[in-house]
Amino acid sequence: MPKLILVRHGQSLWNLEDRFTGWVDVPLTDLGRNEALAAGKKLEAISVDVAYTSGLQRAQHTLALIQEGMGKQLPVIRDSALNERHYGDLQGLNKQRTAEKYGADQVKIWRRSFDIPPPNGESLKDTAARTLPFFRACILGDIAQGKDVLVVAHGNSNRSIVMEIEKLTPEQILEVNLGTAVPLVYEMDTEGNVLSKTIIE
């Protein structure tokens, strides 16, 4: 049975600084690089045929380090459809200071609501509308051919995929948090149905 492996990138500089990142192309921290290498070691014994990543360096660098940790070189497809949610006017702002300015309740709505975007940004619903057509056409296309697929992307683009394949409601997906560089391994059938899920921590 084919496998789908989802990994959020390792810790980025703005994760460390507690800032809204979105599409700003920030690098990994030393911890993030170590997390990515460790994720590769955890996946060393798992078969992977092809890898997908976003247009942002933190995901691409994580994927490169995962391959180093696995001791494998994979065909890699990069596409901005897998980019993080665009945080609009919040990008670059410290999350705590933003909560002090706009109120914690408002910032929680912007961050955790399914369909209410931050000013000039994307909601999770908007991110899913961008990510899922690519996922269905390309990634599930590989799954349908029996390939084992690794996707190294971002918290929200990966959450939109999790929502799709686990058939979660908007309320359920809001409770799902993906840790940095923690592999989720799904056993799939060639129709794209989940048979089992393993979190490798």
Secondary structure, DSSP 4 states (H G I P E B T S, - for coil): --EEEEEEPPPBHHHHTTB--TT--PPBPHHHHHHHHHHHHHTTTS---EEEE-SSHHHHHHHHHHHHHHT----EEE-GGGPPPP-GGGTT-BHHHHHHHH-HHHHHHHHH-SS-PPTTS--HHHHHHHHHHHIIIIIHHHHHTT--EEEEE-HHHHHHHHHHHTT--HHHHTT----TT--EEEEE-TTS-EEEEEE--
